[in-house]
Amino acid sequence: MESSHSIIPWFRAMILNSFEWPTRLQYEPGPTQRPGFISSRGNEYFCEIDEEYLTDRFNLTGLNTEVQYYQYALDLVTDVFDFDCDDDMREQIEKSARHLYGLVHARYIVTTRGLAKMLEKFKKSDFGKCPRVMCESQPLLPMGQSDVPNSSPVKLYCARCEDLYNPKSSRHAIIDGAYFGTSFHNILFQVYPAMQPPKSQRRFEPRVFGFKVHAAAALARWQSEQREGMKDRLRAIKLETGFEEEDEELEEDEEDEDMVEEGAEGAAAQL
């Protein structure tokens, strides 16, 4: 008989290769070796849960009320499943097992080991990069907009522009956001503050033949005034704004533009 140590990773592989819910999971009797199942297409957002965490009942507290056929699903995940049932029943149990694994995953990724694993994936941009040009390919993090299962699919959070984006792949777009939760991305940056990128306040300015579009320019000026007012209030109470580095860069850019304009005006005057 195979040990649980070898079979549990196999079942995790089987689960993670079937997160295109509600597509039926095809049952394969006996363990199979899939060392690269985490990195296979559609599973890039998930990290592997440690066996010790998955088999500790304390970590599963409360999930019995959220997962149908909970005990059977747990038995299937931990490879102690010994229940003779028809195909329809097994399909329901396997679906519940996938859901259970996802909910445990949301809890695991806010633990020390889970955060470390997700950090490595973040560093490698496994979750994708921000499509916003001004964010300069900032790596993204998966997050849910609700901790309640089946409320909304997973979104991708950019810590530079602090906005949310839809996953590019349809395989990722159907993953339940509750499998990552609403707090994971904030906890990661609290535990690893050095990974928090500087905020971005650069914005695209619409122009026509080099001149700013009036309505857009007026809106941009109002937004800039509001932002500057906010930064002044934060400085007054001695809180970092997160924009210090970019403020210095903008000041240097403005000085360069002023020098160019002065040079142009001087040349025009000589003519």
C-alpha positions as CSV (number, residue, x, y, z in Angstrom):
1,M,0.0,0.0,0.0
2,E,1.3,3.4,-0.9
3,S,2.1,5.8,1.9
4,S,0.0,8.9,2.4
5,H,3.1,11.0,1.9
6,S,3.2,10.0,-1.8
7,I,-0.5,9.9,-2.4
8,I,-1.6,13.2,-0.9
9,P,0.6,15.2,-3.3
10,W,-0.8,13.1,-6.1
11,F,-4.4,14.1,-5.1
12,R,-3.4,17.7,-4.8
13,A,-2.1,17.4,-8.3
14,M,-5.4,15.9,-9.4
15,I,-7.3,18.7,-7.8
16,L,-5.2,21.5,-9.1
17,N,-5.3,20.1,-12.6
18,S,-9.1,20.2,-12.4
19,F,-9.9,23.8,-11.2
20,E,-11.9,24.5,-14.3
21,W,-15.0,24.0,-12.1
22,P,-17.5,22.6,-12.8
23,T,-15.8,20.4,-15.3
24,R,-15.9,16.8,-14.0
25,L,-12.7,15.4,-12.6
26,Q,-11.8,12.2,-14.2
27,Y,-10.8,9.7,-11.5
28,E,-7.6,7.9,-12.0
29,P,-7.0,4.9,-9.7
30,G,-3.6,4.7,-8.2
31,P,-0.9,7.4,-7.7
32,T,0.8,9.1,-10.7
33,Q,3.9,11.2,-10.6
34,R,3.3,14.8,-11.7
35,P,6.1,16.9,-10.4
36,G,5.2,19.9,-12.4
37,F,1.4,20.1,-11.7
38,I,1.6,23.4,-9.9
39,S,3.2,25.1,-12.9
40,S,0.9,23.5,-15.5
41,R,-1.5,25.7,-17.4
42,G,-4.4,27.1,-15.4
43,N,-2.8,26.3,-12.0
44,E,-0.2,29.0,-11.8
45,Y,-2.0,31.0,-9.1
46,F,-1.9,28.1,-6.6
47,C,0.9,27.0,-4.3
48,E,1.2,23.5,-2.9
49,I,-0.2,23.1,0.6
50,D,2.1,21.4,3.1
51,E,0.9,17.9,4.0
52,E,1.1,18.7,7.7
53,Y,-1.1,21.7,7.3
54,L,-3.7,19.8,5.2
55,T,-4.0,17.0,7.7
56,D,-4.3,19.2,10.8
57,R,-8.0,19.3,11.7
58,F,-7.5,22.6,13.5
59,N,-6.8,24.3,10.2
60,L,-10.1,23.0,8.8
61,T,-12.3,24.5,11.6
62,G,-15.7,25.6,10.3
63,L,-15.3,24.2,6.8
64,N,-17.6,21.3,7.5
65,T,-20.5,23.8,7.2
66,E,-19.3,25.2,3.9
67,V,-18.5,22.0,2.0
68,Q,-21.1,19.4,0.9
69,Y,-20.1,15.8,1.7
70,Y,-17.3,17.4,3.9
71,Q,-16.1,14.2,5.5
72,Y,-16.0,12.2,2.3
73,A,-14.3,15.1,0.6
74,L,-11.7,15.4,3.4
75,D,-11.1,11.6,3.2
76,L,-10.6,11.9,-0.5
77,V,-8.1,14.7,-0.1
78,T,-6.1,12.9,2.6
79,D,-6.4,9.5,0.8
80,V,-8.4,7.6,3.4
81,F,-11.5,7.6,1.2
82,D,-13.1,4.1,1.4
83,F,-16.6,4.4,0.2
84,D,-18.2,2.4,-2.6
85,C,-20.4,4.8,-4.6
86,D,-21.7,5.3,-8.1
87,D,-20.2,7.7,-10.6
88,D,-22.6,10.5,-9.9
89,M,-21.9,10.4,-6.2
90,R,-18.2,10.3,-6.7
91,E,-18.4,13.3,-9.1
92,Q,-20.2,15.3,-6.3
93,I,-17.6,14.2,-3.7
94,E,-14.7,15.1,-6.0
95,K,-16.2,18.5,-6.7
96,S,-16.5,19.1,-3.0
97,A,-12.9,17.9,-2.5
98,R,-11.7,20.6,-5.0
99,H,-13.8,23.2,-3.2
100,L,-12.4,22.1,0.1
101,Y,-8.9,22.3,-1.1
102,G,-9.5,25.9,-2.4
103,L,-10.9,27.1,0.9
104,V,-7.9,25.6,2.8
105,H,-5.6,27.2,0.3
106,A,-7.0,30.6,1.2
107,R,-6.1,30.0,4.8
108,Y,-2.7,28.5,4.1
109,I,-1.4,31.4,2.0
110,V,-1.6,33.8,5.0
111,T,0.6,31.5,7.1
112,T,4.4,32.0,7.3
113,R,5.1,29.1,4.9
114,G,2.3,30.0,2.6
115,L,3.3,33.6,2.3
116,A,6.9,32.5,1.6
117,K,5.7,30.3,-1.3
118,M,3.4,32.9,-2.7
119,L,6.2,35.5,-2.4
120,E,8.5,33.4,-4.6
121,K,5.7,33.2,-7.2
122,F,5.2,36.9,-7.0
123,K,8.9,37.6,-7.6
124,K,8.8,35.4,-10.7
125,S,5.6,37.2,-11.9
126,D,3.7,33.9,-12.0
127,F,0.5,35.9,-11.5
128,G,1.2,38.2,-14.4
129,K,2.3,41.9,-14.7
130,C,0.3,45.1,-14.6
131,P,-1.0,46.0,-18.1
132,R,-0.9,49.7,-17.2
133,V,2.1,51.3,-19.0
134,M,2.9,53.7,-16.2
135,C,3.4,50.8,-13.8
136,E,6.4,49.5,-15.7
137,S,5.4,45.8,-15.6
138,Q,4.8,45.6,-11.9
139,P,4.1,42.0,-10.8
140,L,0.5,41.3,-9.7
141,L,-1.0,39.4,-6.9
142,P,-4.3,37.3,-7.0
143,M,-7.0,38.4,-4.6
144,G,-10.7,37.9,-4.0
145,Q,-13.3,40.7,-3.7
146,S,-15.2,38.6,-1.2
147,D,-14.3,35.9,1.3
148,V,-17.6,34.2,0.6
149,P,-17.3,31.3,-1.9
150,N,-19.0,31.6,-5.3
151,S,-19.4,35.4,-5.0
152,S,-16.9,36.6,-7.6
153,P,-13.9,35.2,-9.6
154,V,-10.3,36.0,-8.7
155,K,-8.9,39.4,-9.7
156,L,-5.3,40.6,-10.0
157,Y,-4.1,43.4,-7.7
158,C,-1.3,45.9,-8.7
159,A,0.4,47.4,-5.6
160,R,1.8,50.3,-7.7
161,C,-1.4,51.8,-9.1
162,E,-3.6,50.0,-6.4
163,D,-6.1,48.9,-9.0
164,L,-7.6,45.5,-10.0
165,Y,-7.5,43.7,-13.3
166,N,-9.1,40.6,-14.8
167,P,-6.8,37.6,-15.5
168,K,-5.9,37.3,-19.2
169,S,-6.5,33.6,-19.4
170,S,-10.0,32.1,-19.3
171,R,-8.5,29.3,-17.2
172,H,-7.7,31.7,-14.5
173,A,-10.8,33.9,-14.9
174,I,-13.1,31.1,-13.6
175,I,-11.2,30.5,-10.4
176,D,-13.1,31.5,-7.3
177,G,-11.8,34.6,-5.6
178,A,-12.5,33.1,-2.2
179,Y,-9.6,30.7,-2.8
180,F,-7.3,33.6,-2.2
181,G,-9.4,35.9,0.1
182,T,-9.5,39.6,0.5
183,S,-6.6,40.0,2.9
184,F,-3.7,38.0,1.5
185,H,-2.1,40.7,-0.6
186,N,-2.1,43.2,2.2
187,I,-0.7,40.7,4.7
188,L,2.1,39.8,2.3
189,F,3.3,43.4,2.1
190,Q,3.0,43.8,5.8
191,V,5.2,40.8,6.4
192,Y,7.6,41.7,3.5
193,P,7.5,45.6,3.4
194,A,10.6,45.7,1.2
195,M,8.4,44.2,-1.6
196,Q,6.0,47.1,-1.5
197,P,6.6,49.1,-4.7
198,P,6.5,52.9,-4.7
199,K,3.1,54.3,-5.6
200,S,2.6,55.6,-9.1
201,Q,1.1,59.1,-9.7
202,R,2.1,59.3,-13.3
203,R,-0.8,59.5,-15.7
204,F,-1.3,59.7,-19.4
205,E,-2.2,63.1,-20.7
206,P,-4.3,63.2,-23.9
207,R,-3.0,65.7,-26.5
208,V,-4.0,67.0,-29.9
209,F,-1.1,68.1,-32.0
210,G,0.9,68.5,-28.8
211,F,-1.7,70.5,-26.9
212,K,-3.5,69.1,-23.9
213,V,-7.2,68.3,-24.4
214,H,-9.0,70.9,-22.3
215,A,-11.6,68.7,-20.5
216,A,-9.0,66.0,-19.7
217,A,-6.5,68.6,-18.7
218,A,-8.9,70.3,-16.3
219,L,-9.8,66.9,-14.7
220,A,-6.1,66.1,-14.4
221,R,-5.4,69.4,-12.7
222,W,-8.3,68.9,-10.2
223,Q,-7.1,65.4,-9.4
224,S,-3.5,66.7,-9.0
225,E,-4.7,69.4,-6.6
226,Q,-6.7,66.8,-4.6
227,R,-3.7,64.5,-4.4
228,E,-1.3,67.3,-3.4
229,G,-3.8,68.3,-0.7
230,M,-3.9,64.8,0.6
231,K,-0.1,64.6,0.7
232,D,0.1,67.9,2.6
233,R,-2.3,66.5,5.2
234,L,-0.3,63.3,5.5
235,R,3.0,65.3,5.9
236,A,1.3,67.5,8.5
237,I,0.7,64.4,10.7
238,K,4.2,63.1,9.8
239,L,3.0,60.1,7.8
240,E,4.9,58.9,4.7
241,T,2.9,59.5,1.5
242,G,4.5,56.7,-0.5
243,F,5.1,59.2,-3.3
244,E,8.5,60.7,-2.1
245,E,10.7,59.1,-4.7
246,E,8.3,59.9,-7.6
247,D,7.9,63.5,-6.4
248,E,11.7,63.9,-6.7
249,E,11.6,62.5,-10.2
250,L,8.8,64.8,-11.2
251,E,10.5,67.8,-9.8
252,E,13.6,67.0,-11.8
253,D,11.5,66.5,-15.0
254,E,9.8,69.9,-14.4
255,E,13.2,71.6,-13.9
256,D,14.4,70.0,-17.2
257,E,11.3,71.2,-19.0
258,D,11.7,74.7,-17.6
259,M,15.3,74.8,-18.8
260,V,14.2,73.7,-22.3
261,E,11.5,76.3,-22.5
262,E,13.8,79.1,-21.3
263,G,16.4,78.0,-23.9
264,A,13.7,78.0,-26.6
265,E,12.4,81.5,-25.6
266,G,16.0,82.8,-25.6
267,A,16.6,81.5,-29.1
268,A,13.4,83.0,-30.3
269,A,14.3,86.4,-28.8
270,Q,17.6,86.4,-30.6
271,L,15.8,85.7,-33.9
